[in-house]
Structure formats: C-alpha cells, structure tokens
C-alpha cells in the first residue's frame, strides 16, 4: 500500500521537473531565434537601402532626410551601363570575372594536393607548415605593394589581367590550404586505402574519391576565394589602368570632383555585387555543409 501510494507522487514530481528544462530550452531557443532575426535585419537594411536608392533620381537620393516615397526610375542603371555617353562597365566586369574565376581554379588545383598531404598523408610537423601558410596573411597588403609594382613595371606586366590572376592566387592559396586541410581530414582513410589497393594513382584518388567526398568543403573554399578576388581593390587600383581595370576600380570612378552621384553609385554597387550574391545563393547548401563539416561528431 505504501509503495503504491508513493509511486504516483514520485511519477508526478519527475514529470514536472522533466518539463522545466524542456520549457527553458524552448524559451532560450525562441530568444536566440529573435536575436538572429534582428541581426539579419540589421545587416540587410543597408543593402535594402542601397537597392531602394538606386531606383531614385539624383535629386531624390540627395535629399536629407531621405524620401521613402520618392518616384522610382531606372536612370541610375541606364547611366551605369553607358546610356548617357559614359564608359561601358562590361570590360571591367569581364576582367573581374576572368581574374576571379581563373585565380579560384588555380587555387583549388594547388590547394587540394597540399591539403591532401597535410591531412590524409600528413608530412612531418604539418602543424608548423599550416602555421607558415597562415603567417603569410599577417603581412599587411600595402607592405608588399611597392615591390610588386616595381616587379610588374620591370617585366612589362602593368595593366595586365594575368598579373592579377597570379596575385589573387598567391593571396588566397594560404587560407584555401588551411580550410581544405580541415575538410579533407574528415575523409575516411579506409576508402583511400581501398582505392590504392585497386591500383588507383594519386590523381585518380584526388579526382574521383577525395573531391566528391569533400565537395561541400571545396565549394565553401572556392566561394570564399571568389569573393576575396572579386572584391579586391588595392592591387587592382595600383597595377591596372584601362585594359585590365576591374569592377571595383570602375566603381571608384563615379566619385569625381563634380560630386558624388549617389543614385548611380548605388546602382553600380548593386550590379557589381550581383555575381557574388548569385554565387553565394547557388552554393548556399554546399557552403553551410562545408563550414559545418566536422563540427558535430
């Protein structure tokens, strides 16, 4: 009787205490969700404001305080694409695409074997090697600007798009090796050993086994390298002129002594940002998988 009488009270107490952590976790999750939404809105507001301003006339864009109900127009985009007699942005956009895509492909071709050697087939003191790769990013970019400029001048490579390809490859290679090393460390070694037993050589293992398994990490690395190359301004500004001018350099041409044409600058900024936004949207699933690879065991 006593055991039977005590049992319901014990069960009820356990159930009550068990629901408290669940409710606390739900409240914490709701709070974190609201904070995430607020942070996303805060980061999105400048982009939304830039997009709205790009559809205003220069008079409405320059008003203070800004006019939200101003009439919309495509004059800023027409002027950006040269409808008013200005320079065409297509050569600069093509140069940025060539430099970004070519340098990203070269980075992947060089970083994949290096990351394989540092993760799956580790060399001696591989942590020191990784630290050396990362330490090359600690040098300020402006510190190497003058030697690179003198080199480009003496080799007649000023205003050459392939010089930017080489520079972007060397700049992005350390961070690519660092990222891909952690991604390739998650590849099962047993699969590689089985392929080696079947007679597969190193290029075959990298192309048909390692690359498909580490595809999310490769996608994340390539997207980051593409963004870094597309947005680079300092070297492109100093080392290019007319032939190899990139999109960020072309964008700075809208800031003249005559003033700042805000609507046209916003339209140009939005158009130049579209390739990066499109690449990120297309690879968002692979990007999330790659950045979270190895986070949960």
Secondary structure, 3 states (H helix, E strand, C coil): CHHHHHHHHHHHHHHHHHHHHHHHHHHHHHHHHHHHHHHHHHHHHHHHHHHHHHCCCHHHHCCCCCCCCCCCCCHHHHHHCCCCCCCCCHHHHHHHHHHHHHHHHHHHHHHHHHHHHHHCCCCCCHHHHHHHHHHHHHCCHHHHHHHHHHHHHHCCCCCCHHHHHHHHHHHHHHHHHHHHHHHHCCCCHHHHHHHHHCCCCHHHHHHHHHHHHCHHHHHHHHHHHHHHHHHCCHHHHHHCCCCCCCHHHHHHCCEECCEECHHHHHHHHHHHHHHHHHHHHHCHHHHHHHHCCCCCC
